[in-house]
Amino acid sequence: MSIIKANDRFTALDCTAALSHGLTTESLQYQLQSGQFNVDQPYYTSSLAGQKRKRGHDSETHTAAWHETDAKPFLLTVLPDINVFSKTDGNAMTDAGDPIDFPSLMALAQASQRFFHQDEHIKLDLTEPTTAMDTLDVFHQVIHNQRKYCATLTLGTNDYLVPPGSAFLMSDLTTGMADLVSYVQQSGKCDLIVMDPPWPNKSVRRSSKYETQDIYDLFQIPIPELLAENGMVAVWVTNKPKFRRFVVDKLFKSWGLEQVGHWYWLKVTTSGVPVIPLDSPHRKPYEQLILGMPGTSSIPRQHAIVSVPCRQHSRKPPLAPILNRYLKENPRCLELFARCLTPGWTSWGNECLKFQHKRFFSQSTDNKQDAGE
C-alpha cells in the first residue's frame, strides 16, 4: 500500500509504492529502482537552527512570519505522529543524466512540424506492447496508451514506460495549449488539475536543473476550458510569499477559483525526522500546495503530506493516492508541467517522459498488482 498512515491532519506516503502502481505488462511487474528515496540522514543538523542571516530581506521577513503563525504551529501537531517510516530504500541510485534532453529539442520539433506542414491536431493511440518512433515525433501530438497494461515507447536506443490509460502531450505554452484544450474537451473536462510550475529560483538557475518560467506566462493556461464544474486545481509553490500571493490573489481569481486548502509537503528521512530542522532560518523542510475550486469544499483546509523526498531534483510526491478520496469515482485528472506519467491521467509539459525512462525501474515476473484497467 502506498499510504502508510492517514488521518484528518496528515497522510504518510510511500512514494516508491505509489510511483510503481499499475506498472504491469502481460508478464512483468515494473517497480521503481531502489535508492531513489533513501534519504536516511537530515540535510542539516539542529545546530543550524540558531543561526541568523546577516542581512534581512522583505521576502525573508514575510516567509519567517508565515512560518511562525501558520506553518510551524500546524506542523508541530503532526510531528509527534509520523514515526511510521522504518524501512530504508537501498543504496543511493547513481544517475548519469538524461539520455534525451527533451526541452532542448522543442524548437527543432516545432521547425520540423512547420517544414512538413503538420498543422492539424494529431493523436497517436498505443495499441501494441512496444512502439518505436523518431524522437522529434514525440512532440506536439497526444500519445495515449489505451491498453490495460504498460506500453513501451522506444525513441532511438531509449525505452520509456507509458502507464495504462495514460496520455501525454509534450509541447510548451506558446504552441501546446490549443491542442491540449481540444483533446480535453473531446475526452471530457478534468475533475483535478495539478500543476508544478518551474518557479523562478536563483539557486535553480545557478545549478541549471531545469528551465524556470516567467510567472505571468501562467495566465496563458486556459483553466476554465480544461476544468470540469466543481473541479479542483492544486498548485505547488515554493516558500516565497510572493508566489503564494500570486496564485491566490491573481491566478485563482483570473480562473474563477477560490482557495479552499493550504497544504504542506513535509519532507522527512527514512526514520521520520524532518530533513531540515523546523526552526531553521534558512531552508524549510516543507513545500506548499495551494488548492482552489469554483466554490466551497469539504476537503481539509490544512493537511500535511509526509514523505521521504526523491533524490532527483524537485520531484514531488504523487497526489493521486491522497486526492482521489475527495474526487468523484473515476475522475479525469490532468498534470501540467509534468515530468512523469500517472496511470489514467493526462500529462502536459516539455519533458513528460523524463522519469519514465526504464533506467529508473527494475522488473520482475510477479505481475499480481492490479493493472488498473
C-alpha positions in Angstrom: 0.0 0.0 0.0 1.3 3.5 -0.9 -0.5 5.2 2.1 1.3 4.2 5.3 -0.9 6.2 7.6 -3.6 8.8 7.2 -5.9 10.9 9.4 -7.5 14.3 9.2 -4.2 16.1 9.7 -1.7 14.2 7.6 -1.1 11.4 5.1 2.2 9.5 5.3 3.1 8.3 1.8 5.4 5.6 0.5 6.4 7.2 -2.8 8.2 4.2 -4.2 5.0 2.1 -3.9 2.8 5.0 -5.2 5.0 5.6 -8.3 5.2 1.8 -9.0 1.4 1.4 -9.0 -0.1 -0.1 -12.2 3.2 -0.6 -14.0 2.5 -4.1 -15.2 2.7 -5.8 -18.6 1.3 -9.2 -19.6 4.2 -10.9 -18.0 6.2 -8.4 -16.0 5.9 -6.1 -13.0 7.9 -2.9 -13.0 8.9 -1.2 -9.8 10.8 2.0 -9.1 14.5 1.2 -8.7 15.6 1.2 -5.0 17.8 4.0 -3.8 15.7 6.9 -5.2 14.1 7.6 -1.8 16.8 6.7 0.6 17.4 10.0 2.5 18.4 8.4 5.8 20.0 11.5 7.4 18.8 15.1 7.7 20.4 17.6 5.2 21.3 19.9 8.1 21.9 19.4 11.8 19.9 21.1 14.5 22.9 23.3 15.3 22.0 25.5 12.3 18.6 26.4 13.9 20.0 29.2 16.0 22.0 30.9 13.2 20.8 34.2 11.8 21.3 35.8 8.4 23.5 38.9 8.4 21.0 41.0 6.5 17.3 40.7 6.2 15.0 41.0 3.1 11.3 41.6 2.9 10.7 38.2 1.3 12.6 36.6 4.2 10.7 38.6 6.7 7.4 37.5 5.2 8.5 33.9 5.0 9.5 33.9 8.6 6.2 35.5 9.7 4.2 32.9 7.7 6.3 30.1 9.2 5.7 31.2 12.8 2.0 32.0 12.5 0.8 29.3 10.1 3.2 26.5 9.0 5.0 25.8 12.2 2.0 25.6 14.6 0.2 23.2 12.3 3.3 21.0 11.6 4.1 20.8 15.3 0.8 19.0 15.7 1.8 16.5 13.0 5.4 15.7 14.0 4.6 13.5 17.1 2.6 11.1 15.0 4.9 10.5 12.0 7.2 7.8 13.4 5.8 5.4 10.8 8.8 5.4 8.4 11.0 2.5 9.3 12.4 0.9 6.1 15.4 2.0 4.1 15.4 2.2 0.3 18.7 0.6 -0.5 21.9 2.4 -1.7 21.6 5.7 -3.4 20.9 5.3 -7.1 23.6 6.7 -9.4 22.3 8.5 -12.5 24.4 9.5 -15.4 21.9 12.1 -16.5 19.1 12.3 -19.1 19.8 10.4 -22.3 17.4 12.7 -24.1 17.2 16.4 -23.2 13.6 16.9 -24.3 13.3 20.7 -23.6 16.3 21.4 -25.9 14.6 19.6 -28.8 11.4 21.6 -28.6 12.4 24.3 -31.1 13.7 21.7 -33.5 10.5 19.7 -33.3 8.5 22.9 -34.0 10.6 23.7 -37.1 10.2 20.1 -38.3 6.4 20.3 -37.9 6.3 23.5 -39.9 8.6 22.1 -42.6 6.3 19.1 -43.1 3.1 21.3 -42.8 1.8 19.2 -39.9 -0.6 21.8 -38.6 -3.6 19.5 -37.8 -4.2 18.1 -34.3 -2.5 14.7 -34.1 -3.3 11.8 -31.8 -1.5 8.5 -31.6 -3.0 5.5 -29.8 -0.6 2.9 -28.5 -2.2 -0.4 -29.2 0.9 -2.7 -29.2 3.2 -3.6 -26.2 6.1 -1.7 -27.9 6.0 1.3 -30.3 9.1 2.8 -31.9 9.2 6.3 -33.2 11.5 9.1 -34.1 12.4 11.3 -31.1 11.1 14.5 -32.8 7.7 12.9 -33.5 7.0 12.5 -29.8 6.3 16.3 -29.6 3.1 18.2 -30.5 0.8 15.2 -30.5 -1.3 13.4 -27.9 0.1 10.0 -27.3 -2.4 7.7 -25.5 -1.9 4.2 -24.1 -5.4 2.6 -24.5 -4.2 -0.7 -23.2 -4.8 -2.1 -19.7 -1.1 -2.8 -19.4 2.1 -0.7 -19.6 3.4 0.1 -23.1 7.0 0.7 -24.1 7.8 3.7 -26.2 11.2 3.4 -27.9 12.9 6.6 -29.0 16.2 5.6 -30.7 18.0 3.4 -28.2 16.0 4.6 -25.2 12.9 2.9 -23.8 10.1 4.7 -21.8 7.3 3.2 -19.9 3.8 4.6 -20.7 1.3 3.5 -17.9 -2.0 2.0 -18.7 -4.7 4.5 -19.6 -2.3 7.5 -19.6 -2.0 10.1 -22.2 0.6 12.9 -22.7 1.3 15.9 -24.9 4.8 17.3 -25.0 4.8 20.9 -26.0 5.2 24.4 -24.5 2.9 27.2 -23.5 3.3 29.0 -26.9 2.3 26.0 -29.0 0.5 23.4 -26.9 -2.5 25.0 -25.2 -4.8 24.8 -28.2 -4.0 21.1 -28.8 -4.5 20.4 -25.0 -7.8 22.1 -24.9 -9.0 20.3 -28.0 -8.1 16.9 -26.5 -9.5 17.6 -23.1 -12.8 18.9 -24.4 -13.2 15.8 -26.6 -12.3 13.3 -23.9 -14.0 15.2 -21.0 -13.1 18.1 -18.8 -10.9 17.5 -15.8 -12.0 16.9 -12.2 -8.5 17.6 -11.0 -5.7 19.7 -12.4 -2.3 19.5 -10.7 0.5 21.9 -11.7 4.0 22.3 -10.6 5.3 25.4 -12.4 9.1 25.9 -12.6 9.1 29.0 -10.4 12.0 31.4 -10.8 14.7 30.5 -8.4 18.3 31.8 -8.2 19.7 28.5 -7.0 18.0 26.6 -9.7 19.3 28.9 -12.4 22.8 28.5 -11.0 22.6 24.7 -11.0 20.8 24.5 -14.4 18.5 21.8 -13.1 15.6 22.9 -15.3 14.3 25.9 -17.2 12.3 28.3 -15.0 9.1 30.1 -16.0 8.1 33.7 -16.0 5.2 33.7 -13.6 2.9 35.9 -15.8 3.1 33.3 -18.5 0.9 31.2 -16.4 -2.1 33.4 -17.4 -1.9 31.7 -20.8 -3.2 28.4 -19.3 -7.0 28.4 -20.0 -8.1 26.6 -16.8 -11.8 27.4 -17.3 -11.6 25.5 -20.7 -10.0 22.5 -19.0 -11.7 22.2 -15.6 -15.0 20.5 -15.0 -17.7 22.0 -13.0 -16.8 21.8 -9.3 -13.3 20.6 -10.3 -10.2 21.2 -8.2 -6.9 22.8 -9.1 -3.8 22.0 -7.0 -0.7 24.3 -7.5 2.7 23.5 -6.0 4.5 26.7 -4.8 7.9 27.4 -3.2 8.0 29.1 0.2 8.4 32.6 -1.3 5.3 34.5 -0.2 5.0 36.4 -3.5 4.4 33.2 -5.3 1.7 32.1 -2.9 0.0 35.5 -3.1 0.3 35.4 -6.9 -1.5 32.1 -7.1 -4.3 33.0 -4.6 -4.8 36.7 -5.5 -4.2 36.7 -9.2 -4.1 33.3 -10.9 -7.1 31.8 -9.0 -9.1 35.0 -9.4 -8.5 35.1 -13.1 -9.6 31.4 -13.3 -12.7 32.0 -11.2 -11.4 29.9 -8.3 -11.3 30.4 -4.5 -8.7 29.0 -2.3 -10.1 26.0 -0.3 -6.9 24.5 1.1 -3.4 25.2 2.1 -1.4 22.0 2.4 2.2 21.2 3.2 4.5 18.6 1.9 6.7 17.8 4.9 10.0 16.1 3.8 11.3 13.5 6.2 14.1 11.0 6.4 13.5 7.2 6.3 13.2 7.4 10.1 10.6 10.1 10.0 12.8 13.1 11.0 12.4 16.3 9.1 15.2 16.7 6.6 15.8 20.2 7.8 15.0 21.4 11.4 11.6 23.0 11.5 13.2 26.1 13.1 16.0 26.6 10.5 16.2 30.2 9.5 17.4 29.2 6.0 15.6 26.5 4.1 12.4 24.8 5.4 11.6 21.1 5.5 8.4 21.7 3.6 6.8 23.0 0.4 3.3 24.2 -0.1 0.3 23.0 -2.1 -2.5 25.5 -2.8 -5.9 24.1 -3.6 -8.6 26.0 -5.4 -12.2 25.4 -6.5 -15.0 27.4 -8.0 -16.9 27.1 -4.7 -16.7 25.7 -1.3 -15.3 22.2 -0.5 -15.2 19.7 2.3 -11.5 19.0 2.0 -9.3 19.9 5.0 -8.2 23.5 5.0 -4.8 22.3 6.2 -3.2 18.9 5.7 0.3 17.6 5.6 1.7 15.1 3.0 4.6 13.4 4.7 7.1 11.5 2.7 10.8 10.9 2.0 11.9 13.2 -0.8 13.3 11.9 -4.0 17.0 12.2 -4.8 16.0 13.5 -8.3 15.7 17.3 -8.1 12.3 18.8 -7.3 10.3 15.6 -7.9 7.1 16.0 -5.9 5.1 13.2 -4.2 2.3 11.7 -6.3 -1.0 13.2 -5.3 -3.4 10.5 -6.8 -3.5 8.3 -3.7 -4.3 11.3 -1.5 -6.7 13.5 -3.5 -8.7 10.7 -5.0 -10.8 10.4 -1.8 -12.1 14.0 -2.4 -13.0 13.4 -6.1 -15.8 11.6 -7.8 -15.4 8.0 -8.8 -13.1 7.5 -11.9 -12.1 11.2 -12.0 -10.4 12.7 -15.0 -7.1 14.2 -14.0 -4.5 16.4 -15.7 -1.0 17.3 -14.6 0.6 20.4 -16.1 4.4 20.8 -16.3 4.6 17.1 -15.7 7.9 15.2 -15.7 6.4 11.7 -15.3 3.2 9.9 -16.2 0.4 8.6 -14.0 -1.9 5.7 -14.8 -5.2 7.0 -16.1 -4.1 10.7 -16.1 -3.3 13.1 -18.9 0.1 14.9 -18.7 1.3 18.0 -20.4 4.8 19.7 -20.4 8.1 19.8 -22.3 9.6 16.7 -20.6 6.7 14.4 -19.6 8.8 11.3 -20.2 11.8 12.4 -18.0 11.2 10.0 -15.2 9.6 7.3 -17.4 12.9 6.1 -18.7 13.4 2.4 -18.0 16.7 3.1 -16.2 14.5 4.3 -13.2 12.8 0.9 -12.9 13.5 -2.7 -12.1 11.4 -5.6 -13.3 10.2 -9.0 -12.0 7.9 -11.7 -13.3 5.4 -11.0 -10.4 2.6 -9.1 -12.0 -0.1 -9.6 -9.4 -0.6 -5.9 -9.0 -3.8 -4.5 -10.3 -3.3 -3.4 -13.9 -5.7 -0.5 -13.4 -7.9 -1.1 -16.4 
